[in-house]
């Protein structure tokens, strides 16, 4: 089977890798154009391109996948199937009509829940106990195509978005392989999505990470996990912006009468903070232009006392 693979970030690399290792004919890898990144704004290629270059696959990097010249190049490849996995561009009708078997997308949620750009992060932020990966037939509407296969994964109470991302990228690769084999054998029947169960996972922004101390301890803990490693949950203490990387809910319901965000106690374990409902222990932090520190390391160099308050002054 001749396959065009479209993907960009780390999440997509295992899916491409599993197709290569199972001897599928990858006639082209399509990925996003190189972009400047980091403090020095150096142009850097994406993980999928790095992998494709390493093993000698053909690569295209169109600014717009739907441009006529790009569509014509895709037609000339005579591909049987297109595979998309965190590609980063919406496919046009012209592109979708090219492959005979259609286009299969690997999506990081149990569709129709969490359609959109950041399903892994929002599943954790919203306190889901399980999520999963779905393979689906790509249509013009975002993540609304018929479902091919699904696989669930449990989310434990300490799991971060980064950890879940890594597990799901491997799970997605395995599911993609099963999907392509099933399509070739005719053993998969596409199932329409239930629109009544649909919800969306919009793209993450830095603003999402701001901690609202009026929220419950559980919701704040989920925000910290769901925004790790990017964009990171953050607040302010004594006018200084501080990212919060690790927390633990110490009491689900306790209300002390102190203002949400108030530091109740400072120990070697961290800062015990009152929230809108319950208390939370802040265990790992990072100030701007500084490295990550345990709360105890931070305390050794900064004065934080019971009665201090997190939040904008």
C-alpha positions as CSV (number, residue, x, y, z in Angstrom):
1,X,0.0,0.0,0.0
2,X,1.4,3.4,-1.0
3,X,1.0,5.9,1.8
4,X,1.4,9.7,2.1
5,X,2.1,10.5,5.8
6,X,1.2,14.0,7.1
7,X,2.4,15.0,10.5
8,X,4.5,17.5,12.4
9,X,5.3,17.2,16.1
10,X,6.7,14.4,18.4
11,X,3.2,12.9,18.8
12,X,3.3,11.9,15.1
13,X,6.7,10.2,15.0
14,X,5.7,6.8,16.5
15,X,2.9,6.5,13.9
16,X,5.3,7.1,11.0
17,X,7.9,4.9,12.6
18,X,5.5,1.9,13.0
19,X,4.5,2.2,9.3
20,X,8.1,2.2,8.2
21,X,9.0,-0.8,10.4
22,X,6.0,-2.7,9.0
23,X,7.3,-2.2,5.5
24,X,4.6,0.1,4.2
25,X,5.6,2.1,1.2
26,X,5.8,5.7,2.5
27,X,5.9,7.6,-0.8
28,X,6.0,11.1,0.8
29,X,6.1,12.7,4.2
30,X,4.3,16.0,4.3
31,X,5.0,18.3,7.3
32,X,4.8,22.0,8.3
33,X,7.5,24.4,7.0
34,X,10.5,25.0,9.2
35,X,10.0,27.8,11.7
36,X,12.2,29.9,14.0
37,X,12.0,28.7,17.6
38,X,13.6,29.3,21.0
39,X,15.3,32.4,22.4
40,X,17.6,32.8,19.4
41,X,14.8,32.3,16.9
42,X,16.8,29.8,15.0
43,X,15.1,28.0,12.2
44,X,14.5,24.4,13.3
45,X,12.8,21.5,11.5
46,X,10.1,19.6,13.3
47,X,10.4,16.1,14.8
48,X,8.6,14.3,11.9
49,X,11.0,16.0,9.3
50,X,14.0,15.0,11.5
51,X,12.9,11.4,11.5
52,X,12.1,11.3,7.8
53,X,15.5,12.8,6.9
54,X,17.2,10.3,9.1
55,X,15.8,7.3,7.2
56,X,15.8,9.0,3.7
57,X,12.1,9.5,3.1
58,X,10.9,12.1,0.6
59,X,9.6,15.3,2.2
60,X,7.2,18.1,1.3
61,X,6.7,21.2,3.4
62,X,3.9,23.2,1.8
63,X,2.8,26.5,3.4
64,X,-0.7,25.5,2.3
65,X,-1.6,21.9,1.6
66,X,-4.6,23.0,-0.6
67,X,-2.6,25.0,-3.2
68,X,-3.2,23.7,-6.7
69,X,0.5,22.9,-7.3
70,X,0.7,20.9,-4.1
71,X,-2.5,18.9,-4.9
72,X,-1.0,18.1,-8.3
73,X,2.2,16.8,-6.7
74,X,0.1,14.6,-4.4
75,X,-1.9,13.2,-7.3
76,X,1.3,12.2,-9.1
77,X,2.3,10.1,-6.2
78,X,-0.5,7.6,-6.9
79,X,-1.0,7.0,-3.2
80,X,-3.6,4.6,-2.0
81,X,-4.0,6.2,1.5
82,X,-3.2,9.4,3.2
83,X,-2.5,9.3,7.0
84,X,-2.7,12.5,9.1
85,X,-1.4,12.7,12.7
86,X,-1.1,16.2,14.3
87,X,-0.3,17.7,10.9
88,X,-1.4,21.2,11.7
89,X,-3.3,22.1,8.5
90,X,-6.9,21.4,7.4
91,X,-7.2,19.3,4.3
92,X,-9.2,20.7,1.4
93,X,-11.8,18.8,-0.7
94,X,-9.2,18.6,-3.5
95,X,-6.7,16.9,-1.2
96,X,-9.2,14.5,0.3
97,X,-10.4,13.2,-3.1
98,X,-6.9,12.1,-4.1
99,X,-6.3,8.7,-2.3
100,X,-8.4,5.7,-3.2
101,X,-8.7,4.5,0.4
102,X,-9.4,8.0,1.7
103,X,-7.5,9.7,4.6
104,X,-7.1,8.3,8.1
105,X,-6.5,10.6,11.0
106,X,-5.0,9.6,14.4
107,X,-6.6,11.8,17.1
108,X,-5.7,12.0,20.8
109,X,-9.1,11.6,22.4
110,X,-12.1,9.3,22.4
111,X,-14.1,11.1,19.8
112,X,-16.5,12.8,19.7
113,X,-15.2,14.1,23.0
114,X,-12.4,16.7,22.7
115,X,-12.3,17.5,19.1
116,X,-9.7,20.1,18.3
117,X,-6.1,21.0,18.8
118,X,-5.4,20.2,22.5
119,X,-7.4,17.1,23.5
120,X,-4.7,15.6,25.8
121,X,-4.4,18.8,27.9
122,X,-8.1,19.5,28.2
123,X,-8.9,15.9,29.2
124,X,-6.6,16.4,32.3
125,X,-7.7,19.9,33.0
126,X,-11.3,18.8,33.1
127,X,-10.5,15.9,35.5
128,X,-11.2,13.0,33.1
129,X,-10.3,9.6,34.5
130,X,-9.8,8.1,31.1
131,X,-9.2,9.2,27.5
132,X,-7.8,7.4,24.5
133,X,-7.0,7.5,20.8
134,X,-9.3,7.4,17.9
135,X,-8.7,6.6,14.2
136,X,-11.2,8.2,11.9
137,X,-11.9,9.1,8.3
138,X,-11.0,12.7,7.6
139,X,-13.7,15.0,6.3
140,X,-13.8,18.7,5.7
141,X,-15.2,19.3,9.2
142,X,-12.6,19.2,12.1
143,X,-12.5,15.8,13.7
144,X,-16.1,14.9,12.7
145,X,-15.4,12.0,10.3
146,X,-16.6,8.4,10.9
147,X,-14.8,6.5,13.6
148,X,-12.7,3.5,12.6
149,X,-11.2,2.2,15.9
150,X,-10.8,3.5,19.5
151,X,-8.4,2.5,22.3
152,X,-8.8,3.7,25.9
153,X,-6.1,4.7,28.4
154,X,-6.5,5.5,32.1
155,X,-5.5,8.9,33.5
156,X,-4.1,8.6,37.1
157,X,-4.2,11.5,39.6
158,X,-0.6,12.5,39.2
159,X,-0.2,12.2,35.4
160,X,0.8,15.3,33.5
161,X,-0.1,16.2,29.9
162,X,3.5,15.5,28.9
163,X,3.4,12.0,30.3
164,X,0.0,11.2,28.8
165,X,1.1,12.6,25.5
166,X,4.0,10.2,25.4
167,X,1.9,7.1,26.2
168,X,-0.8,8.1,23.8
169,X,1.6,8.7,20.9
170,X,2.7,5.0,21.2
171,X,-0.9,3.9,21.6
172,X,-1.9,5.9,18.5
173,X,0.8,4.3,16.5
174,X,-0.4,0.8,17.4
175,X,-4.0,1.7,16.7
176,X,-3.1,3.2,13.3
177,X,-1.4,-0.1,12.3
178,X,-4.4,-2.1,13.3
179,X,-6.6,0.4,11.4
180,X,-4.7,0.1,8.1
181,X,-4.6,-3.7,8.3
182,X,-8.3,-3.8,9.0
183,X,-9.1,-1.5,6.1
184,X,-7.1,-3.6,3.7
185,X,-8.8,-6.7,5.0
186,X,-12.3,-5.1,4.9
187,X,-12.9,-5.9,8.6
188,X,-13.6,-2.3,9.8
189,X,-17.0,-0.7,9.5
190,X,-16.9,3.1,9.9
191,X,-19.3,4.4,12.6
192,X,-20.7,8.0,12.6
193,X,-20.0,10.1,15.6
194,X,-22.7,10.9,18.1
195,X,-23.0,14.7,17.9
196,X,-24.8,14.8,21.3
197,X,-21.6,13.7,23.0
198,X,-19.3,16.2,21.1
199,X,-17.1,18.7,23.0
200,X,-14.1,20.7,21.9
201,X,-10.5,21.2,23.0
202,X,-9.3,24.5,21.8
203,X,-5.7,25.4,21.2
204,X,-3.7,26.0,24.4
205,X,-2.6,29.6,25.1
206,X,-0.4,31.0,27.9
207,X,-3.4,32.6,29.5
208,X,-5.0,29.2,30.1
209,X,-2.3,28.5,32.7
210,X,-3.2,31.3,35.1
211,X,-4.4,29.9,38.4
212,X,-7.7,31.1,39.7
213,X,-7.5,30.5,43.4
214,X,-11.2,30.7,43.8
215,X,-11.4,27.4,42.0
216,X,-11.3,24.1,44.0
217,X,-8.0,22.5,45.0
218,X,-8.9,19.6,42.7
219,X,-9.4,21.9,39.7
220,X,-6.2,23.7,40.4
221,X,-4.3,20.4,40.7
222,X,-5.8,19.3,37.3
223,X,-4.8,22.6,35.7
224,X,-1.2,22.2,36.9
225,X,-1.0,18.7,35.5
226,X,-2.8,19.6,32.2
227,X,-0.6,22.5,31.4
228,X,2.7,20.7,32.1
229,X,4.9,21.0,30.1
230,X,3.3,23.8,28.2
231,X,2.2,26.5,28.8
232,X,2.6,25.8,32.5
233,X,0.3,26.9,35.4
234,X,1.3,30.2,37.0
235,X,0.4,32.7,39.6
236,X,2.1,35.6,41.4
237,X,3.7,35.9,44.9
238,X,4.9,39.3,46.2
239,X,4.6,40.7,42.7
240,X,6.8,38.0,41.2
241,X,5.4,35.6,38.5
242,X,5.8,32.0,39.5
243,X,5.1,28.9,37.5
244,X,3.7,25.9,39.5
245,X,4.9,22.5,38.2
246,X,3.8,20.1,40.9
247,X,1.0,20.1,43.5
248,X,-0.9,17.7,45.7
249,X,-4.5,18.1,47.0
250,X,-4.3,17.8,50.8
251,X,-8.0,18.4,51.5
252,X,-10.9,18.4,49.1
253,X,-13.3,20.4,51.2
254,X,-11.5,22.4,53.9
255,X,-12.4,26.1,54.1
256,X,-10.4,28.1,56.7
257,X,-11.9,31.5,56.3
258,X,-8.7,32.7,54.7
259,X,-8.8,34.4,51.3
260,X,-8.3,31.9,48.4
261,X,-4.6,32.0,47.5
262,X,-3.5,32.5,51.1
263,X,-0.5,30.6,52.3
264,X,-1.5,28.6,55.4
265,X,1.8,27.0,56.2
266,X,5.3,26.7,54.9
267,X,7.2,23.4,55.3
268,X,10.0,21.4,53.6
269,X,7.3,19.8,51.5
270,X,6.0,23.1,50.1
271,X,3.5,25.9,50.5
272,X,0.1,24.9,51.9
273,X,-2.5,27.1,50.2
274,X,-6.2,27.8,50.7
275,X,-8.3,27.5,47.6
276,X,-12.0,28.2,47.0
277,X,-12.7,24.7,48.1
278,X,-10.0,22.6,49.8
279,X,-6.3,23.1,50.3
280,X,-3.4,22.4,48.0
281,X,0.3,21.8,48.5
282,X,2.6,23.6,46.0
283,X,5.7,21.4,45.7
284,X,7.7,22.5,42.7
285,X,8.0,26.1,41.3
286,X,9.9,28.2,38.8
287,X,10.3,32.0,38.6
288,X,10.8,33.8,35.3
289,X,14.4,33.4,33.9
290,X,15.2,30.8,36.6
291,X,15.4,27.0,36.9
292,X,12.8,24.7,38.4
293,X,13.1,24.4,42.2
294,X,11.5,22.3,44.8
295,X,9.4,24.5,47.2
296,X,12.1,23.9,49.9
297,X,14.9,25.1,47.6
298,X,12.8,28.2,46.8
299,X,12.2,28.8,50.5
300,X,15.9,28.7,51.2
301,X,16.4,31.8,49.0
302,X,13.1,33.6,49.3
303,X,11.0,34.6,52.3
304,X,7.5,33.1,52.1
305,X,5.4,33.0,55.2
306,X,2.0,31.9,56.4
307,X,-0.3,34.8,55.6
308,X,1.3,35.7,52.3
309,X,-1.1,35.4,49.4
310,X,-0.8,34.2,45.8
311,X,-2.4,36.2,43.0
312,X,-2.1,39.6,41.4
313,X,-2.0,42.4,43.9
